[in-house]
Amino acid sequence: MPNTLTVGQLIRQLQTTDPELPVYLGVNPDWPYAHHIARVVALTEAERGAVYLAEDGQAGVLPPAVRTELTWA
């Protein structure tokens, strides 16, 4: 089962990153493409609370360095 990244963990990981950088979503290690993120949707229901990132089209192939870091190479 995959590990779930929490909002707090994501914020901590991004705190030292340039806030002007674009954000992409890496999808599928068999077809390693980057995708644009359109929207962030947060559900606050007690049982099903979660944050979802909506995909907004393909941005191209993930760079080799990213695939290596994700162990998708």
C-alpha positions in Angstrom: 0.0 0.0 0.0 1.4 3.4 -0.9 2.3 6.0 1.8 -0.1 8.9 2.1 1.5 12.3 2.0 -0.3 14.7 4.4 -0.8 18.4 3.8 1.6 19.2 6.6 4.3 17.0 5.1 3.8 18.7 1.7 4.0 22.2 3.2 7.2 21.3 5.0 8.7 19.9 1.8 7.8 23.0 -0.1 8.8 25.7 2.5 12.3 26.1 1.1 11.2 26.0 -2.6 10.9 29.1 -4.7 7.2 29.9 -4.6 7.2 31.1 -8.3 8.1 27.6 -9.6 5.4 25.8 -11.6 3.9 22.7 -10.1 3.5 19.4 -12.0 2.1 16.0 -11.2 4.3 13.0 -12.2 2.1 10.1 -13.4 2.6 6.4 -14.0 6.2 5.0 -13.8 5.6 3.0 -17.0 4.8 6.2 -19.0 6.6 8.9 -17.0 4.9 12.1 -18.0 4.5 15.3 -16.1 1.0 16.8 -15.9 -0.2 20.3 -15.1 -2.2 20.7 -11.9 -5.5 22.6 -12.4 -7.1 22.9 -9.0 -6.8 21.7 -5.4 -9.9 20.4 -3.9 -10.2 19.8 -0.1 -12.9 17.7 1.5 -13.3 18.2 5.2 -15.8 15.4 5.9 -14.8 13.5 9.0 -14.6 10.1 7.5 -13.4 11.0 4.0 -11.4 14.2 4.5 -8.6 14.5 1.9 -7.0 16.9 -0.5 -7.1 16.2 -4.3 -5.0 17.7 -7.1 -6.9 17.9 -10.4 -4.9 17.1 -13.5 -5.1 19.6 -16.3 -3.3 18.1 -19.3 0.1 16.7 -20.1 3.2 18.8 -19.8 5.7 16.4 -21.4 8.0 13.6 -20.4 9.5 13.7 -16.9 13.2 14.7 -16.9 15.5 11.8 -16.4 16.7 13.2 -13.0 13.1 13.2 -11.7 12.5 9.7 -12.9 15.8 8.6 -11.1 14.8 10.4 -7.9 11.4 8.7 -8.0 13.1 5.3 -8.8 11.1 5.1 -12.0 14.2 4.8 -14.2 
